Amino acid sequence: MTTETATPLVERDRLRFFSLLIAVTLLPYILFPLATHVVPDHPNVHLLMLTVLFLGSAGHIGSSFFFYGDQQVRAFMFPGQWARYLVVPALASGVMALILFIDSDPMRSYALVGFWMWQVHHFTRQNHGILAFASRADGVPVDPKEKLAITLTDIAAILATIAFVTPYRNTALDVYGWQLHTTGLAVFACAWIVYLTTRPLRRFRTTPWRESLVTALMVFYVPLFIFHDAFSAVYIYLTAHGLQYLIFMYFVSQVPVATRGFAVARLALLTAFGGGLIMLLKRQQLWGDLAPTFLGLAYGITIWHFLLDAGLWRLSEPFQRSYMAQRFGFLRAGSRPMHDGREPHGVQAPAA
């Protein structure tokens, strides 16, 4: 394929990728407040919200296991790195289930607080990766202040999330609920001050797609500071993260072209059944006295997802860099190398 014919295809994929990414990022921020605060009794809106919630919360975790069915990835993982990609994640899942099985506080509470902190950090690592993707695609180097701003949103969100959805009252953090949230708000304000010093409005004229995405990343954790109910405050950004990940995985499934239809079908099945399994494990009324154990297993599968992605999106390693370059061709079209060093899920990556 010549450069003249390839360039329009690359540009089409770039626009499709980033337009989809912006759309799915914004969707929960519009849909969830509408369904829970504006028209809470509208059945169709509520059903749509539950569907989006399923895909973005549990479904995207199931989709990450797509990599185990990819022959090229399996050849890389096994047998040489079977411990990293199979044994360690399995042990981590089992440990989380065991901790919740043991009816002991504050150990169980500390484990859950730690899980939520890790999960928020995991989300921000992906935000760093999206910043790197957008910068590389537009041939724009990442401003270190942009990295700092997104890192500050991570700290802010961790602090605020603890006060919303974790059993922190059973830990040494018991008396610090409002202080955690208020400190998080202060850090979030600092993040925006740093971001505004990069003069984003000036860049909108030249790189509108990139700047739209960066702005979306900066408002990512806003629900934590405008809503009082835990669902709206936390599950909006949680769902946005998962929907973003599904867009990444959809593009991963597009190569090679010869098996694209089968790969997309496999991805859809893993999203549906993997997500369904996680939701089933979380239905505590089904499991009686074993409910905490099954909940721990659900969290353990999520940790497996964290560890799997931390390895397979590490583009500082040659296989991962080559594999992803085949699936995100528009990254190769960037006119300048990225000096940022972050890819999806925040792994270290030099310019590819």
N, C-alpha and C positions, 0 to 999 in steps of 0.2 A: 504494500500500500504506500503510495507516495505521500510526501508531506502535505501536498495540496489537498488530497482527499482525506488525509487523517485529521488535519487541523479542525475542520468543521465538526467532525465526530467528537473530537476531544472537547471542543467548546460546548457542544450539545450536552455531553456528559457532565461537564463542569456546572453548567447552568441548572441541569436537572438535579444534580446532587445537592447543590447549595439551596436551591429553591425548595426542595423537599425537606432539607434540614431545617430551614427557617420555619416552614409551615408546621412541621410536627413539634418544633420547640414551642411555638406560640399556641398551638391548639389547646393544651390543658389549661393555659392561663386564661383562655376565653371560655372554654366549655365548662370547666369545673365550677367557677363562681356562678355561671349561668344556671347550672343544674342544682347547685346547693343553696344559692342565696336569692336568685332572681325568680326562677320558675321551678321550685323544688318538687312540685306535684305534677310536672309534665312527664308522662311515662316515656315518650320517645327520646326526649333529651336525657332523661335519667338512664335509659338503656344504653344510649350512645356513650355516656360518661363511663358506665361500668365496663363497656367493651374496650374503650381507650385505656381505662385503668388496668384492666387485665393485661393488655398487650404491653403497656409501658412498665408495669410493676413485675409481674411474674413471667409474662411471655418472653420478654427479651432475654431473661436468664436462660430459659430453655433453648433459645436460638443460638446461644454461644456454643452449645454442644454440637453444632453443625460441623465444627472443625474436626471432630473425631471421625466423621464420615467422609472427610475429604482425603482421597488417597495420597495426594501430595503432602498434606500436613501430617498424616499418619506416618509416612516414610521418614519425615523429619523427627517426629516425636519418639517413635519406637524403632528399635529397642534402646537407642542411645540415651534418650531423655525420659524414659518411662517413669522414673521416680519424680521428676519435676512436674510432669503433666498428668500423672495418674495417682501415684502413691501419696504424695504430699497433699493434694486436694482431698483425696479420700480420707486421709487421717484427720485433716482439719474439719471435715464435715462430721466425722465420728466424734471428735472431741467436743464440738459444739452440741451435738445431741446428748452426749454424756453429761456435760455441764448442766444442761437443762433437765436431764433425767434426775440428777442428784437434787433432792429437795432441800437445798441449802442456800439461804440468803446470809450474807450479801454476795456470795460468789456468783449466783445466777444473775443478780442485778448488775454486778460489775461486768459480766460477760455481755449482757445486752447493751449496756451503755457503750462498751468498747466496740460492739458490732455496729451500732448506729454511727459512731464516730468514724469508723473505717469506711462505712458505706458512703457517708457524705464526702469523705476525702476521695473515694473512688469516683464519685460523680465529678468532682472538680478536676481530677486527672483527665477525665474525658473532655472537659471543657478546655483544658490546656491543649489537648490533642486537636480539638476543632479549631482553635486559634491557629495552630501550626498548619493544619490542612488549608484553611482559608488563606493564610499568608503565602504558603507555597504555591497555591493555585493561581494567585494574583501576582506572584513574583514580588511580594512585599516583605521585607524583613520584619520580624516581630520586635516591637519596641519593648525593651526590658521593663518599662513602666506598665505595659499591658500585662505582662506576666505577673508582676508584683500585684497589680490590681486584682487579678483573678485569684491569686494565692490568698489575698486578704479576704475575698469573699468566702473562700474555703474555711478560714479560721472563724469568720463571723457565723457561717452556717452551722459549723460544728457546735459552737457555743449555744446558739439559739435552738438547734434541734434537740439537744440534750434536755432542755426544759420542756419540750413539747411531747415527746413520744417515748422517752426512756424511763425506766424505774429508778431515776436518780435519787428519789427520796429514800431508797433503801441503801444508799451509799453515803460516803463522806460528803457528797455534794448536796445533801439534804437541805441545808439552810440557804443555798445559793441560787435558787431557781430564778428569781427576778434579776439577780445580779448577772447570771450567765446570759440571759436574754438581752439585758441592757448593754452589757459589754459587747455582745455580738452586734447589736445595732450600731454602736460606736465604731467598731472595726469596719462594718459595712460602709458607713459614711466615709471613713478613711479610704476605703477601696475606691469609692466614687471620686473622691478628691484627686487621688493618684491618676485614675483613668481620665478625668477631664483635663489634666495637665498634658495629655498626649494630643489634645486638640482634635478629637474625633470628627467634629463637624467639618473640618477642613478636608479630611480624607474621604468623606462621603461623596464628594464630587468626582473623585478619581477611582475609588474602589468601593462602590456602593454595596456589593454583595458581602464583601469581607466586613465592612463596618457594620452592616445590619446584623451579621452574625455575632460580632464582638459585643455590640450593644445588647443583643439577646443574652449573651453569656453574663454580662454584667447585671442584668435584671433577674438572672436565674433564680436567686434565692430571695427575691423581694417578698414572696408570700409569707415568709417567716416573720416579717415585720409589719404586715398589714392585716393579717387575719388572726383571730383569737382561737378558732377551733383548730385542733391538730390536723384534721383531714385536709382542710384547705391550705394550712400553713406548710405542710410537709409533702402531701401526696401530689400536689401540682408539680413541684420541681422533680420529685421522684419519677413521675410518669413521663415528664419531658425528657429526662435522661434516657429512659428505656426506649422511647420512640426514636430518639436520635440514634441509639445503638442499632435498632432494627434497620434504619436506612443504611448504616455502614454494612450490616450483614447482607442486606439485599444486593448491594454492589459487589460484595465478596462472592456471592452466589452466581454472578453473571459471567464469570470466567471459569473454565473454558466455555466457549459458545456452544460447542457440540452437546454439552450436558446441562445447558442452562435450565431447560424446562424441568428436568428431574431434580436439579439442585434447588430450584425455587420451591418445588413441591416438598422436598425434604426439609427445607428451612421452615416452611409453613407448618408442617406436621410437628416439628420439634418445638416451635413456638407455642402451638396449641396444646400438645400433650405434655410438654415439659412445664409450661406455665400452669396447666391444669393440675399436674401432680403437686406442684408447690402450693397452690391454693387449697388442694385437698388436705395436705399435711397440716395446713394452718387452721383447718376447721376443727377447733378444739372440742366442740360438742360431740364429734364423732369418735373420739379416742378415749374418753373417760380419764382414768388416772394416768394414762400414757400420753395425754395431750401435750405436756411440756416436752417430752422426748421427741414427738413428731414435729413440734414447732422448732425444736433445736435442729432437727434434720433438715427442715425447710431452710433455716438460716445457714446450715452447713452447705447445702447445695448452692446458695447464694455466694458463700465464701469460695466454693469451688470455682464459680464463675469469675470472681475477683482474681484468683490466682491463675486461672487459665488465660484470661485476657492479658494479665500483666506480662506473661511470657510471649504470647503469640502476636501482640502488637508492639513488641520491643524491636523497633526498626534499626537499632544500633547493631543488631545481629544480621548476618548476610541473608539467611534464608527468609526471615520475616520481611526484610527490606525488598527482596526480589519478588516474593509472593504478593505483597500488597501493591507493589509498583505495577504489576500486571493487571490489577483490578481497579486501580485509581490512576488511569493514564493521564489525567489532567494534572496530576502533581508533577509529572515529568515536563509538563509544558511551561512551568513557572520560569520566568526570565532570570530570577536570582535564586541562589541557594538559601535555605532557611538557616539562620544561626540559632534558632530557638531551642531545638532539641527535644520537642515534645510531639508525640503522635497520639492517636486515640487511646484513651485510658491513661494518658500522661506518661508513657514510657519514654526513656531516653532514646533519642534518635538523631544522629547527625544528618546532614544534608544527603539525600539519596540521589 
